[in-house]
Each structure stands twice: as C-alpha cells, then as structure tokens.
Amino acid sequence: MPKCEICLKGPKKAANRSHSKVKTLRRQKPNLQKLDNHKVCTKCRRTITKKFAEMTA
C-alpha cells in the first residue's frame, strides 16, 4: 500500500458516479515522488525544498 514516509498519507476511498447515479467505489492514491530514495507526497516534497532553500539562503 503506497504511503508517504513523512506524513503517512495513504490511499482514500472515492466513488465514480454514472449518469444514472450508480456508485462504483475506487481508490485515490497519493501523488508519491522519490526524493533521496524515500517515497514522499508532493506536499511534503514542496515543504522540504522550501525549508532547505531557507536554510541555505
């Protein structure tokens, strides 16, 4: 199961709705990226790069 290694954000349940309002369950997976051999969601990745930029500036 894909999870962010920092905030532990994982997949959520969502529903596809047809024209006749029939609900079909599906999974919404988080947008994970590799950052230095770690699986990190994009929100955490942006926060990390922002903090790193503040430290070096």
N, CA and C of each residue as an Amber inpcrd file, in Angstrom:
protein
   171
   0.8460000  -1.1710000   0.0000000   0.0000000   0.0000000   0.0000000
   0.8980000   1.2430000   0.0000000   0.7220000   2.1530000  -0.9820000
   1.5820000   3.3340000  -1.0590000   1.2580000   4.3420000   0.0390000
   2.2930000   4.7980000   0.7300000   2.1390000   5.7980000   1.7850000
   3.3220000   6.7470000   1.7530000   3.0780000   7.9710000   2.1420000
   4.1560000   8.9430000   2.2940000   4.9220000   8.5830000   3.5670000
   6.2490000   8.6140000   3.4960000   7.0660000   8.2260000   4.6440000
   7.1540000   9.3230000   5.7030000   6.7020000  10.5280000   5.3900000
   6.7820000  11.6300000   6.3490000   5.4420000  11.8420000   7.0540000
   4.3920000  12.0800000   6.2740000   3.0960000  12.3840000   6.8820000
   2.1680000  11.1760000   6.9160000   2.5870000  10.0400000   6.3790000
   1.8210000   8.7920000   6.3450000   0.4930000   8.9200000   5.5930000
   0.4550000   9.8320000   4.6220000  -0.7430000   9.9720000   3.7950000
  -0.8730000   8.7340000   2.9260000  -2.0510000   8.1170000   2.9390000
  -2.2790000   6.8980000   2.1850000  -3.4620000   7.0290000   1.2440000
  -3.8580000   5.9400000   0.6220000  -4.9840000   5.9990000  -0.3130000
  -6.3130000   6.2440000   0.3940000  -7.2250000   6.8900000  -0.3250000
  -8.5620000   7.1800000   0.1930000  -9.5950000   6.5410000  -0.7140000
 -10.7960000   6.3520000  -0.1780000 -11.8850000   5.7990000  -0.9790000
 -12.6500000   6.9380000  -1.6220000 -13.0230000   6.7250000  -2.8790000
 -13.8370000   7.6890000  -3.6100000 -14.8270000   6.9090000  -4.4480000
 -15.7190000   7.6150000  -5.1100000 -16.7390000   6.9420000  -5.8920000
 -16.8550000   7.5690000  -7.2730000 -16.9180000   6.7270000  -8.2940000
 -17.2910000   7.1640000  -9.6300000 -18.8040000   7.1610000  -9.6890000
 -19.3820000   8.1900000 -10.2810000 -20.8370000   8.2690000 -10.4140000
 -21.1980000   8.2940000 -11.8900000 -22.0490000   7.3640000 -12.2840000
 -22.5050000   7.3260000 -13.6650000 -23.6710000   8.2890000 -13.8490000
 -24.1430000   8.3850000 -15.0660000 -25.2810000   9.2610000 -15.3580000
 -26.5280000   8.8250000 -14.5920000 -26.6400000   7.5180000 -14.3520000
 -27.8010000   7.0060000 -13.6090000 -27.5570000   6.9930000 -12.0960000
 -26.4990000   7.6590000 -11.6500000 -26.1560000   7.8050000 -10.2260000
 -25.7480000   6.4940000  -9.5600000 -25.2760000   5.5260000 -10.3390000
 -24.7570000   4.2840000  -9.7690000 -23.3630000   4.5790000  -9.2190000
 -23.1300000   4.1730000  -7.9710000 -21.8440000   4.4500000  -7.3210000
 -20.9160000   3.2540000  -7.4860000 -19.7070000   3.5070000  -7.9950000
 -18.6760000   2.4870000  -8.1220000 -17.4730000   2.9380000  -7.3010000
 -17.1130000   2.1700000  -6.2830000 -16.0060000   2.5650000  -5.4090000
 -14.6650000   2.3820000  -6.1040000 -13.7540000   3.3010000  -5.8280000
 -12.4000000   3.2350000  -6.3600000 -11.4580000   3.8130000  -5.3180000
 -10.1530000   3.7460000  -5.5850000  -9.1570000   4.2800000  -4.6630000
  -8.4630000   5.4800000  -5.2730000  -8.2620000   6.5160000  -4.4680000
  -7.4640000   7.6590000  -4.8770000  -6.1190000   7.5330000  -4.1780000
  -5.0730000   7.3550000  -4.9620000  -3.7440000   7.1840000  -4.3890000
  -3.0480000   8.5380000  -4.2690000  -2.2090000   8.7240000  -3.2490000
  -1.4680000   9.9780000  -3.1330000  -0.4070000  10.0810000  -4.2300000
  -0.0540000  11.3020000  -4.5760000   0.9490000  11.5500000  -5.6120000
   2.3290000  11.4320000  -4.9740000   2.9260000  10.2440000  -5.0450000
   4.2140000  10.0000000  -4.4100000   5.3540000  10.2130000  -5.4030000
   6.4240000  10.8250000  -4.9170000   7.6260000  11.0770000  -5.6960000
   8.8140000  10.5130000  -4.9210000   9.8780000  10.1630000  -5.6350000
  11.0930000   9.7050000  -4.9570000  11.9900000  10.9010000  -4.6780000
  12.3910000  11.0350000  -3.4340000  13.2810000  12.1080000  -3.0180000
  14.3690000  11.4870000  -2.1520000  15.5610000  11.3400000  -2.7030000
  16.6920000  10.7150000  -1.9950000  16.3270000   9.3310000  -1.4730000
  15.7580000   8.4910000  -2.3270000  15.3990000   7.1080000  -2.0080000
  14.2750000   6.9830000  -0.9760000  13.4450000   8.0080000  -0.8470000
  12.2770000   7.9720000   0.0370000  11.0410000   8.2870000  -0.7810000
   9.9300000   7.6190000  -0.4590000   8.6580000   7.9150000  -1.1070000
   7.9710000   9.0320000  -0.3320000   7.7880000  10.1730000  -0.9870000
   7.2740000  11.3650000  -0.3300000   6.1460000  11.9460000  -1.1760000
   5.0680000  12.3980000  -0.5340000   3.9900000  13.0440000  -1.2860000
   4.4550000  14.4350000  -1.7250000   3.7830000  14.9850000  -2.7140000
   4.2270000  16.2470000  -3.3010000   4.1330000  17.4110000  -2.3050000
   3.1590000  17.3670000  -1.4090000   3.0430000  18.4380000  -0.4170000
   4.2520000  18.4520000   0.5190000   4.6790000  17.2750000   0.9690000
   5.8530000  17.1820000   1.8420000   7.1230000  17.5500000   1.0740000
   7.1820000  17.1660000  -0.1880000   8.3580000  17.4840000  -1.0060000
   8.5230000  18.9870000  -1.1620000   7.4200000  19.6870000  -1.3960000
   7.4780000  21.1450000  -1.5150000   7.9250000  21.7840000  -0.2060000
   7.4260000  21.2610000   0.9190000   7.7880000  21.7950000   2.2260000
   9.2740000  21.5720000   2.4980000   9.7650000  20.3900000   2.1660000
  11.1870000  20.0720000   2.3960000  12.0720000  20.9810000   1.5680000
  11.7480000  21.1580000   0.2810000  12.5910000  22.0080000  -0.5810000
  12.5280000  23.4660000  -0.1250000  11.3680000  23.9160000   0.3700000
  11.2310000  25.2750000   0.8620000  12.0950000  25.4780000   2.1070000
  12.0410000  24.5410000   3.0410000  12.8480000  24.6520000   4.2630000
  14.3490000  24.6000000   3.9360000  14.7160000  23.7580000   2.9670000
  16.1140000  23.6450000   2.5780000  16.6020000  24.9500000   1.9400000
  15.7290000  25.5720000   1.1220000  16.0890000  26.8370000   0.4850000
  16.2620000  27.9440000   1.5280000  15.4270000  27.9450000   2.5640000
  15.5430000  28.9460000   3.6220000  16.8290000  28.7520000   4.4200000
  17.2310000  27.4960000   4.6240000  18.4460000  27.2150000   5.3890000
  19.6830000  27.6460000   4.6180000  19.6910000  27.4550000   3.3070000
  20.8900000  27.7860000   2.5210000  20.9550000  29.2590000   2.1550000
  19.8250000  29.9650000   2.1790000  19.8270000  31.3850000   1.7920000
  20.2310000  32.2780000   2.9350000
